[in-house]
Amino acid sequence: MIRVLLVEDQALVRAGFRMVVDSQLDLTVVGEAGEGSQGVEAATRLRPDVVVMDVRMPGTDGIEATRRLLALSGPPRVLVLTTYDLDDYALAAVRAGASGFLLKDAPAEQFLSAIRSVHAGDAVLAASTTRRLLGRLAPPVDPTARHLVDALTAREVEVLRVMARGLSNAEIAAELGIGEGTVKTHVRHILTKLAVRDRVRAVIVAHEAGLAGHGSARSHVVSPDGRTPSRR
């Protein structure tokens, strides 16, 4: 059972979220809060697996509350929800440590899938913001990030490069011509080697390393068909 805490200042919206979450056999709402600091207190007490966090709330907002949650021992995953499709909110949420960013008008099925995905250690970004957001996460190459990426195998770099475009495991598998299970294995190894907790932070490292730009963070041997040889 995935334990969910709802942090949202509008009581009617919280009630709607609760109804949707509690309709699922594998999900349960363990608590609610109407403000960010209350959400942090409730999370400390209730130890949820996933916190569904509104961005704009009176008092402590969702971004600051997310930072505080991620500073806890054994922190929950955080799925940030907002009415506004604005890059600044998504960027702030990612940098605060959120594992997901979703618009409130997303279909119920997408909302539930997002909760399950962040609980499983995956990352969720609203499709409408993903590529714009990642484009803003491309500062000058960071030597530390580049060093981390250099520890990856050629195939892992290839997978990370495609991940950095915001593609799902299934899309990565289709593009690289490998099985989805193989992609999951590569992603797990990438997260371990980059010392990050989920895909969002792996993608940030890729952009900081310059892997998602025109260049590459490392040299690759390319086969005659133009594809990097597999090193599974």
Buried (B, 14 or more C-beta within 10 A) or exposed (E): EBBBBBBBBEEEBBEBBBEBBEEBEEBBBBBBBBBBBBBBBBBEEBBBBBBBBBBEBEEBBBBBBBBBBBEEEEBBBBBBBBEEBEEEBBBBBBBBBBBBBBBBEBEBEBBBBBBBBBBEBBBBBBEEBBEBBBEEBBEEBBEEBBEBBEEBBBBBBBBBBBBBBBBBBEBBBEBBEBEBEBBBBBBEBBBEBBEBBBBBBBBBBBBBBBBBEEEBBBEBEEEEEEEBEBEE
